[in-house]
Amino acid sequence: MTEILNQLFPDGIAENIAEFMPPPIEWTTVHGSTTIYKTKHIITYGGGPEGGFVYFYREREAGWYSWDRGWFQPAVYTKVDGQIAIWWDDDVERIGVVPHDYEPDEDEDIRIMDDEIMQNDDLL
């Protein structure tokens, strides 16, 4: 995209515009879940160290966290900067971090897993 903009604008302008573009969403396959300390954790990688995403709202500051744990080690949590979105790609569930102001297009099968959804016991 920068190459096309370089043809339209003076030198240096296209690079400045590109800096304001949000990074592409990195979708990760959901491989299942596990329960740690009575809380459901989504697994996105495993087979040794494992980790993924978890939503807390009682145990610590409400919000999504990434988690990681090695063999015989306690899980380590890092608060996610953004929102968590779920996307169904055919029959594969994918999860990704999107910017706080992200709004999916109507034709996309993407659901933002915000506080209202995650704290509604009827949906869980």
C-alpha positions as CSV (number, residue, x, y, z in Angstrom):
1,M,0.0,0.0,0.0
2,T,2.9,2.4,0.8
3,E,4.2,1.9,-2.8
4,I,0.9,3.2,-4.3
5,L,0.7,6.1,-1.8
6,N,4.3,7.1,-2.7
7,Q,3.2,7.6,-6.3
8,L,0.4,10.0,-5.2
9,F,2.1,12.0,-2.4
10,P,5.4,13.8,-2.0
11,D,8.3,11.9,-0.4
12,G,7.9,10.9,3.3
13,I,4.1,11.5,3.4
14,A,3.2,7.8,2.7
15,E,5.4,6.6,5.5
16,N,3.7,8.9,7.9
17,I,0.3,7.7,6.8
18,A,1.3,4.1,7.2
19,E,2.3,4.8,10.9
20,F,-1.3,5.5,11.7
21,M,-2.7,2.3,10.1
22,P,-3.6,-0.3,12.6
23,P,-1.5,-3.5,12.5
24,P,-3.1,-6.5,10.9
25,I,-5.0,-8.8,13.3
26,E,-3.0,-11.9,14.2
27,W,-5.6,-14.7,14.5
28,T,-4.6,-17.7,16.5
29,T,-6.4,-21.1,16.5
30,V,-8.2,-22.1,19.7
31,H,-7.1,-25.6,20.7
32,G,-9.4,-26.0,23.7
33,S,-9.5,-24.9,27.2
34,T,-8.3,-25.8,30.7
35,T,-9.3,-24.8,34.2
36,I,-6.8,-23.1,36.4
37,Y,-7.9,-22.0,39.9
38,K,-11.6,-22.5,38.9
39,T,-11.3,-20.2,35.9
40,K,-11.6,-21.3,32.3
41,H,-8.5,-20.6,30.3
42,I,-8.5,-20.6,26.5
43,I,-5.5,-22.6,25.1
44,T,-3.9,-21.3,21.9
45,Y,-0.6,-23.3,22.2
46,G,0.6,-26.3,24.1
47,G,2.6,-29.5,24.0
48,G,5.2,-28.2,26.4
49,P,4.7,-24.7,27.7
50,E,1.1,-23.8,27.2
51,G,-0.8,-20.6,27.1
52,G,-3.5,-18.5,25.6
53,F,-6.1,-16.1,26.9
54,V,-8.3,-15.8,30.0
55,Y,-10.9,-13.3,31.2
56,F,-10.9,-12.2,34.8
57,Y,-13.4,-10.0,36.6
58,R,-13.4,-11.3,40.2
59,E,-9.8,-12.4,40.9
60,R,-8.0,-9.3,39.6
61,E,-8.7,-6.2,37.5
62,A,-11.5,-7.0,35.1
63,G,-10.4,-7.7,31.5
64,W,-8.6,-10.1,29.2
65,Y,-5.1,-11.5,30.0
66,S,-2.7,-13.6,28.1
67,W,-1.3,-16.5,30.1
68,D,1.7,-18.8,29.9
69,R,2.9,-21.6,32.0
70,G,5.8,-24.1,31.7
71,W,6.0,-27.6,33.1
72,F,5.2,-27.6,36.8
73,Q,5.2,-23.8,36.9
74,P,2.4,-21.5,37.9
75,A,0.7,-19.5,35.2
76,V,2.0,-16.0,34.4
77,Y,-0.6,-13.4,33.4
78,T,-0.2,-10.2,31.3
79,K,-3.1,-7.8,30.8
80,V,-4.1,-7.5,27.1
81,D,-3.9,-4.0,25.6
82,G,-7.0,-4.1,23.3
83,Q,-10.1,-6.2,23.0
84,I,-10.4,-9.9,22.4
85,A,-12.3,-11.0,19.3
86,I,-13.5,-14.5,18.3
87,W,-13.8,-15.4,14.6
88,W,-15.1,-18.6,13.1
89,D,-13.1,-19.5,9.9
90,D,-15.2,-22.3,8.5
91,D,-15.3,-24.7,11.4
92,V,-12.1,-23.4,13.1
93,E,-12.4,-21.1,16.1
94,R,-9.8,-18.3,16.1
95,I,-9.0,-15.7,18.6
96,G,-7.2,-12.4,18.3
97,V,-6.4,-9.1,20.0
98,V,-8.0,-6.1,18.2
99,P,-7.7,-2.3,19.0
100,H,-10.0,-0.8,21.6
101,D,-11.9,1.1,18.8
102,Y,-12.2,-1.9,16.5
103,E,-15.7,-2.5,15.0
104,P,-16.1,-5.6,12.8
105,D,-17.9,-5.2,9.4
106,E,-21.4,-6.5,9.3
107,D,-20.5,-9.3,6.9
108,E,-17.7,-10.6,9.1
109,D,-18.4,-13.4,11.5
110,I,-16.4,-11.7,14.3
111,R,-17.6,-11.2,17.9
112,I,-16.0,-8.8,20.3
113,M,-15.8,-10.5,23.7
114,D,-16.3,-7.3,25.8
115,D,-17.0,-7.0,29.5
116,E,-20.8,-7.1,29.1
117,I,-20.6,-10.5,27.3
118,M,-18.0,-12.0,29.6
119,Q,-19.7,-10.9,32.8
120,N,-23.1,-12.2,31.8
121,D,-23.5,-15.5,33.6
122,D,-26.4,-16.5,31.2
123,L,-24.0,-16.6,28.3
124,L,-21.2,-18.6,29.9
